Amino acid sequence: MKQILHTLMGVCQAASLVIALGFGLSANASEGGFPLEKAPDRVSSNASLQNGAKIFVNYCLNCHAAASMRYNRLRDIGLTDQQIKDNLILTDAKVGDLMTIAMTPKDAKVWFGKVPPDLSVEARARGTDWLYTYFRTFYKDDTTQTGWNNLVYPNVGMPHVLWQLQGERVAKFEERKDPHDASRMEKVFVGFEQLTPGTMKPQEYDDNIADLVAFMSWMAEPVQLERKRIGVVVLLFLAIFTLLAWRLNKAYWKDIH
């Protein structure tokens, strides 16, 4: 009985450690680079996911594939097959097909120098905060090949495909002393200067980016909400079962000692 109790306590401690590590990784995601902003959590909102899917299909699913996702999986966010076909399939693909693109890897290497990454699980690889900040920190830079740069991903090879929505702007930097070495100077970002307005106001653009990131997060793990619900139930079960086992163990050994 003692061995069973110790095993159950070990399981609970391991679960707590996993949760703690998860929070720790999330908190340290911005270390060593541009500070990340917290992405709004909209994975549970079908309206946000549907808007994010629309943005993804129109602006991302040209160079980037999502080969681990099928169009018909979008039923899970409240869309019918007809809505998917009419609004989100822009090629001759069928509702049951994977979200692939016509561009071949060979052509991609010729045109871009490398194959644009598949975005199926990019939200899990990068994190939603990274994506949310990344999409909102593009700026004009005539020194780069694409004419664009990014604060989160300096010298990124991808142009700002959403520039018409956000407008054109440049980043302002100041030369300041390196806090770790007074003999050196470093460039510090101090803000953006808007050159041309976009079709969206800043807050509207941020809201749409939040929806896009929410969709990419959902796409990376469509069952994440169910997983979290099951996880809570399992942890509650373990906690109750551990309490019962402890009480049973105490009752079993009280007459022996």
N, C-alpha and C positions, 0 to 999 in steps of 0.2 A: 504493500500500500504506500509506504514511504517512497519507494522508487517511482510509482505512478505519479504521486504528488510532485516529486522533483521534476519529472519529465514534463508535466503540465506547466509547472512554473517556468521551466526552460523555454517552452513554446511561447508563452506569453511574453517573456523577456526578449526573445528573438523578434517577435512581432513589433514590440515597442522599439527595438533597435532599428528595424527596417523603416518604421515611420519616422524616427528621428533622423536617420540618414537621408531619407527623402526630403525632409524639410531643410536639412543642411545643404544638400546639393542645390536645391532651388535658391537658397539664400546666397550661395557663393557663385551663382551663374555669371555674375557680372564682373567678377574679380579679374583684374589685368586688362580691362578694356573700358570702352565707353559705358557709363552707368546705364543699366537697363531700367525701363519703366514697367510697372506692373500691368500686365494685360488684363482687361476686364474678363471675368469668367462668364461666358455666355453659352457654354456648351449645352446647357439645359433648355435654351430658348430656340425653338424650331424656326421662329421668324428670323432670328439672327443667323442661324445656320443656313437657311434658304437664301438669304441675301449674300452670305459669304460664298455659297456655292455659285451664285450668279457671277460674282466678281472673279472667283477662281477660274471659272470656265472661260470668261471673256478676256481675262488679262494674263492668266498663268498657263492655261492649258493650250498654249501655242508652241512654246519651246520646252516646257516641262510636262512630263507625263505623270500620271498617278496610277501606275500599272498594277497596283495591288487593290484598287478600288473599282467596283463595277457601278455603272450608272444606276442600275436598279436598286442598289443599296440605299440610294437617296430616298427610297420609300420610308426609311426609318426616321427621316426628318420631316415627314408630313406631306411629301409630294407623291402625286399619282404618276403612273407610267406615261400618261398623256402629257402631263405638265413637264415631266423630264424630257420627253421627246420634243415638245414644242419650244421649250425655253432654254434647255441646257445642252442639248446635243446639236452641235453646229456643223457636224459632218454627216456622212452616210452611215455612221455607227448605229447599232441597235441598242435598245435599252439594257439588254443583258450583257453588252460588251464591256471590256475593261476600258478605263479612261486613259487610252494611249494617244499618241500623236503621230502625224504622218512623217515627220522628220526622222531620218535614220541616224544612228550613231555615227556613221561614216560622214554624212553630210554635216552633222553638228560639229565634228572635229574640224572640218574644213572651214566652216563659217564662223565658229566661235572659238576655235582652238581646243575645246574640250566639250564633252557631252554635258549639257545642263542636267543637274541632279534630278532624279525622280522625287516627287514631293509627297509620296504616299505617307511616309512616316517622318517627314522633316520636322514636324512639331515635336515629336518625341526626341529626335536627335538634337535639335537646337534649343527647344524650350519655347513656350508661348511668349514669355517676356522678351526673349531675343527677337523673335519674329515681329512682335508688336513694335518694338523700338526700331528695328531694321527698316521696316516699311515706312517709317515716319521720319527717317533721318537721311534721306537722299538729298544731294545738293549738286548744283552745276559746278563742274571742274573741267576747264578746257585743257588741262594737262594730261588727262586720262584718255584712253583710246575711245571710250564710249561717250565722253563728254560729261560723265556723271561720277560722283563719288559717294561714299557712305561713311557715317561716323562709327557705326557698329562694325562694319566690314570694310576697312580702308582699302582703296584700290580694287574694289569688287569689279568683276568682269561683266556683271549684269547691268544694263541700263535701267533707268527709272521708268518702268513701263506704266506707272500710274501718274506720270507727271502732268497729264492733262487734267486729272482730278485735283491734284495738289497745287499745281502751278510750278513755275520755275523760281528757284531761290538759290542763294549762295550762302556758304557758311562763313562766319566771321571768327577769326582767331587772333589771339594776342600773344606776344612774346613775354614770357615770365620766367623767373629763375626757377630752376629745378629744386623742389623742396628737399631732395635727397643729395643734391650736389650744387652748391651755390655758384660754382664756376661754369655751370652749364645753363643754357636757356632752353625752354620747351614751348611748343605751341599749345595754347589752351583755348578750347572752344568757348565762345562767349554768346553765341546766338546766330539766328538766321536773318537774312535780309531778303524779303520777297521781291522778285523781279517782275513776274507776271502773275496775275491771279489764276487760280484754277477754277474748274467748274463747280467745285465744292468749297464751302467755307471750312476753315480749319477744324472746327468741332465736328462738322459733318464728315469730313475726311477721316478724322480719328475714329468716329463711330463705325464707319464702313471698314476701316482696317481692323477694328476689334471684331467685327463680324467675320471678316476673312480669316483672321487668326483662329477664331472659334471653330470655323468650318475645318481648317487644317488640323486643329487639335482633335476634333471629332473623327475626321477621316483617318488619322493615325491610329485611333482606337475607338471604333464605333460603339463598343460595348462598355466603355469606361464608366458610365453612370451605373450600369448594372453591376459592374465589378466592385465599385465602391459600396453599393448597397449590400452586396453579398459579404464584402469584407467586414462591414459594421456588424452584420448578423453573426458572422463567425467569431469575431472578437467578443461580442456579448455572450455567445454560447460558451466560449472558453472561460470567460470570467465567471459565469454562473456555475459551470461544471467544476472549475477549480475550487470555488467556495464550497460546493457540495462535497467534493472529494476531501477537502481539508476538514470539514465537519465530521465526515464519516471516519476519517483517519483518527481524529481526536476521540470519537466515541469508541472506536475499535480498541485503542490502546489504553484507555483510561483505567480499565480493570487489571491490565497486565502490569503496569507500573505501580 
